[in-house]
Amino acid sequence: MSEAAYPIAEPARDEIIKRLRRIEGQARGIQRMVEEGRDCRDIVHQLTAIKAAVTSLNGLVLECYAQECFDCTNPPVETVKELIDMVLKSSK
């Protein structure tokens, strides 16, 4: 038995793709920094920025899931916020 698919709805999809492209650009920039022999501190700083961007994006996707894809109607707002906070804390 397969689980139902829950695609991300517009306009959140556009925002998510925009953020993913920005993260992709950051990763390419870090790759260039390593290839060019840049200072490790600069590289760590950029990696930290990517981690923050991914964590933020994870929260957005989770919010989309919680608001649009739960199998129940109108889940309590506090439950949704608690779920988002839990996932964001686990990614630190």
C-alpha positions in Angstrom: 0.0 0.0 0.0 1.5 3.3 -1.0 1.1 6.6 0.8 -0.8 9.5 -0.9 1.3 12.2 -2.5 1.0 15.7 -1.2 2.5 18.1 -3.7 3.3 21.6 -2.5 0.7 24.1 -3.7 1.3 27.5 -5.4 2.5 30.1 -4.5 4.6 28.3 -1.8 6.2 26.2 -4.6 7.6 29.3 -6.3 9.1 30.5 -3.0 10.6 27.1 -2.3 12.2 26.9 -5.7 13.5 30.4 -5.4 15.1 29.5 -2.0 16.5 26.2 -3.4 18.2 28.1 -6.3 19.7 30.5 -3.9 21.1 27.7 -1.7 22.4 26.0 -4.9 24.2 29.2 -5.8 25.7 29.5 -2.3 26.9 25.9 -2.5 28.6 26.6 -5.9 30.2 29.7 -4.4 31.6 27.7 -1.5 33.0 25.1 -4.0 34.8 27.9 -5.8 36.1 29.2 -2.5 37.6 25.8 -1.7 39.1 25.5 -5.2 40.6 28.9 -4.9 42.1 28.1 -1.5 40.2 30.7 0.5 40.5 31.0 4.2 38.7 28.3 6.2 36.9 30.9 8.4 35.3 32.4 5.3 34.2 28.9 4.2 32.8 28.0 7.6 30.9 31.3 7.6 29.3 30.5 4.2 28.5 26.9 5.3 26.7 28.4 8.3 24.7 30.6 6.0 23.6 27.6 4.0 22.7 25.7 7.1 20.4 28.6 8.2 18.9 28.8 4.7 18.1 25.1 4.7 16.7 25.2 8.2 14.4 28.1 7.2 13.4 26.3 4.0 12.6 23.2 6.0 10.3 25.2 8.2 8.5 26.6 5.2 8.0 23.1 3.6 6.8 21.8 7.0 4.4 24.6 7.4 3.0 23.9 3.9 2.6 20.2 4.9 1.0 21.0 8.2 -1.5 23.5 6.7 -2.4 21.7 3.5 -1.6 18.1 3.8 -2.7 16.8 7.2 -5.4 14.1 6.9 -7.6 16.0 9.4 -9.5 19.2 8.8 -8.5 22.4 10.6 -5.8 21.1 12.9 -5.3 23.3 15.9 -2.9 26.2 15.3 -0.9 25.4 18.4 -0.4 21.8 17.2 0.9 23.1 13.9 3.2 25.6 15.6 4.5 22.9 18.0 5.3 20.6 15.1 7.2 23.3 13.2 9.1 24.3 16.4 10.0 20.7 17.1 11.4 20.1 13.6 13.3 23.3 13.5 14.9 22.6 16.9 15.9 19.1 15.8 17.8 20.5 12.9 20.2 22.7 15.0 
